[in-house]
Amino acid sequence: LRMLQVKLIVTGDDFGYCPRRNQGIVDCFLAGAISNVSLLVNGSAAADAAKLARRYNIPIGLHANLSEGSPVCEVLKTNSSLLNQDGFFHGKMGFRTALSKGLLNMSEVKQELKAQVELFLELTGHLPPHMDGHQHVHVLPEVRHVFAEVLEEYGIKYTRVPIEPGLHNCDWIPPSLMDFYLGVEEDSFNTVDVFTKHGIRWPDIYIGLSTMGRNMSVSSIRSAIDSALLQLPATAPHSSTVTVELMVHPGYPSVPPVGGCGEGPDDFSQSWERLHELQTLIKPELQSHYKSRNIQLCSFKDL
């Protein structure tokens, strides 16, 4: 492990969700604990988030959202297959159910993804260097093809493929959540060829499912990174530089009715778990672990 140079992208997801999320993410960035953010352009505080990223020079990409809140494409706000009867996106599981029943129109998915890229450009003044999916919708069947086409059309090079080494050994994850994660993993395996064919790239290693919320600790991050690096030689024997993305969700808890993507903040956003992530990420012993392992924090545009 000593010989390996590790480039670690620590991405704070859900930037733009609410003012308290934005503040927590900025505090984390200024403390040197995250190195990259992913913006929800339909978040209620998205414009503010884009201003903060510009002010503090925070590397920012797009967290494409098809599952929570409202679309940003005007045409799709009233009558589209992406909406439930309340006029909002179908939700994390609802989106997957609607997709499996063949109820989602893929041209509308593409229209919304492009509208989100355009709004990102409008808010930040540049295209996103990386683009991933809120609640991992971008690796789902059918969606993955449309997502890849949009990235290729805009020349967006990088994405996230949530296949986490060692996930199966994490016995602290409750069975219901583990089922969801294993579904995400299977979808991700089936997405690799699609993204590759479209010339899209992603870091060598992804971490973030096993370390989310209450499961985050200095030791859980440390062991996730270490065990992932130990599993590497089989896949990357020649490379001396390895890239890792650690997905995190720091912030101060949302206080309703403020926040969300059109229908108020969800439970996870109101929970203590966001603050717990923030407090864990800024711990000095985590930073010193990075140094001892030759791990350098960076963003996608540094790759």
N, C-alpha and C positions, 0 to 999 in steps of 0.2 A: 504493500500500500504506500510505503514511503516514497517510492519512485514516481508514483502517479501524480500528475498535476490535475486537480479537480476544479472545474469551473462550475460554480453553484448559482443557479438562478432561483432566488427566493421570491416567488410571485404572490403578492397580496391580491386575492380575488375579490370581486364585488365592490370595487372602487366605484363611487357614485351612488351607492345604495341609500345612504342617508348621511347627514352632516357628521354624526358621531362615528360612523364607519370611516368617512373620509379623514377625520381628525386622527383616529387611531392608526390608520394606515400611514399618514404623513409622519406621525410621531415615531412609528416603527422604522420608516425609511431614514429619518433624520438620526435615529439611533444606530444606523448601519445594520439593522436586523433583517430588512428586506431590500431587494435590489431591483424590483420590477413590480408593476401593477397591471391588473386586467380590469378594464372599465366596462361597466354595464351602462350602455348609452340610454337605456330606457329607465335607469334608476332615477329616483326623484331628485338626487343631488349630483347628477352627471355633469352639468355645466360647471358647477363649483369644483368638482373633482378635476376637470380638465384645466381649470385655472390654477389649482394647487399644483398639478403636475408641471405646468409651465413655470410657475413661480419657484419651485424647488428642484426643477430639472429632474423629475422622476421619470424613468423610462416607462412608457405606457403602451399597452396593446389592448385588443378588443376581446371582451368576454361576451360572445354572441349568446343572446338569450331568446329562446323560443318557448320557454316553459313557465316563466313567472311574470305576472303583470300584463302590460299592454304592448302591442306592437308599436313600432315607430313609423312604419309605413302607413300614410294616411288612408290609402285605399283599403287596407286590411283591417282598419280599426272598427269597421261596422259589420261587414259581412264576409267572413272568411272561415276556412276549415281549421284555422289555427286557434279559433276562439271557442270557449264553452258557452253555455246558455247565459252566463252572467256577463259575457262580453270580454272576458280575460283569457289569456293563454290557459291551456289545459292543466298545468301543474306538472311537477316532476314525474309522478307516476301516470297521471292522466294523459300526458303527452305520449308516453310509451304505449299506453292502452289504445289510444286513438290511432297511433301509427300501426300497431299490430293488427288492427281491424281494417286497415286500408282507408281510413277516413281523412287522412291529411293530403292536401294537394301540394305536390313537390314544387310546382312552379310558384306557389305562394310562399313556401319555405325559402326558395331562392330570392324572391322579391324582397322578403323581410331581411334576409341576411345582407343583401346589397344595400338596402336602406340603412341598416345599422353601420355598415362600413362608411357610407356617405355621411351619416351623422357624426361618426367618429372623426372623419376628416374635417367636417365643419367645426366641431368643438375643439380639436387639437391643432388643426393646421397641417396635419400630415396623415398619411395612411398608417395603419397599425403594422409594426414590424412583426407582430405575432397575433394570432387569433385563435381562441379556443372556445369551448362551449360551456355555458352555465349548466350545472347539473349533468354535464357530460353528454348533452344531446348531439354533439357533433360527430360522435362515433356510432350513432344508431344506424340500422339498416336504412337504405334509401337516402337518409339525410346526409350520410357520409359522402355520397357522390356529389350532391348539390354543394355541400360545404367545400369540397375539394375544388370544384369548378369555380366557385366564387374566389377562393384564395388564388387560384391560378390566374383568373381574369384580372385581379388587382395587383398581382405580383407580390402577394404576401407570402413570405418564405417559410415561416415557422408556425407550428401548432403544438398541441399537447396530445400525447397518446397515453391515456392512463392505465398502463400495465405496470403494476408495482411489484418488484421482486419481494418475495417473502410474505406477501399478503396472506397466503394460506396458513401461515404459522401464527397469525395474530389471534390468539384465543380470547383476547379481551373484547373483541368486536362482537356485539350481540348478533344472533343468527339472522334476524330480519334484515339488518344492515349488511351483514356479510353476503346475503343472497343478492342484494342490490349491487354490491361491489363486484361480486363474481360475474354478474350480468354485464357490468361496465367493462370488466376485463375481457370477457368473451367477445363483446362488440368491438373492443379495441383490437384484439387479435385479427378480427375479420376486416378491420379498417386499414391495416398496415399496407396491404397491396394497393389499395385505392389511392391513399395519400402518396405512396411511392411513385405510382404511375403519373401522378400530376406534379411530380417534382417538389413535393412539400417535405420539409424536414422537421425534426423534433429532437430534443436532447436524448442522450444515450440512456439515461435513467430517469424514471418518474417516481416521485414519492409524495404522499399527501393523504391517501385514504386512511392509512394506519395511524396517522399522527393528528387526526382532526379533532378539534374541540377538546373535550375532557381527556382524550387520549394523548394529547401533546405534552411532552416533557422533554427536558434536555436529553435524558437518556433514550427516550423513544426516537427522537430525531437522530441522535448519534448512532444508535444501533441500526436504524433503517438505512442510513447512509453507508455505514461500515459493511453491513451484510450485503447490500447491493453491490458495493465495490468488490467484495470478495467473490461474488458470483460472476464478475465480469470476464475473467481471462478467456473463457470459452467463446465469448462473442467478439471481443476486441483485443486480440493478443498484440497487435502491432502498434496500437495507438497509445501514446504516452499522456494524452490529454483526454479526460472524460468529462462530458457535460451532464449535469444533473439539474432537474427542475424539482424544487420543493414547493408544493401548492399549500398556501396558508390563508387563513381567514381572520386576521386580527381586526380589532375595532373596539370601540366602547359600545355597550349594548344599545340597540335601537329603542327609542321610547315612542310608542304609538301615540297619535296617528302618524307621526312624522316618519318618512322612510318608505322603502319598498320600491316597486316598479309599476305602481298604478293601483295596487289594492292593499297598501299598508305592509309593514314589515312582518316576516314570518317568525316562527318560534325560535329557530336557531339564531336569528339576528337579535332577538330580544334577550337571549340567554346570557348567562355569565361566561359561556364557553369562548365567546369572541375575545373578551377581556383576558381570559386565561391564556389564550394563544398569544396575545400581545405581550403579556407579562413574561411568558416563557421565552419568546423570541428575543427579547432585549436583555436576557440574562448574560452577564459577562462570561460565565463559564461556557456558554454555547459559542460565543465569539472566539474564546481561546482554544476551544476544541477545533474550530475551523483552521486556525493558524497552525496548530500542531499537526494537522492532517494535510497541510498544503492545499487547503480548500479556499478558493478565491471567489468572492461574490461578484456576479456580473449580471448583465441583462442580455436579451436576445440580440441586441444590435452589437454586442461585443463578441459574438460567436464568429 
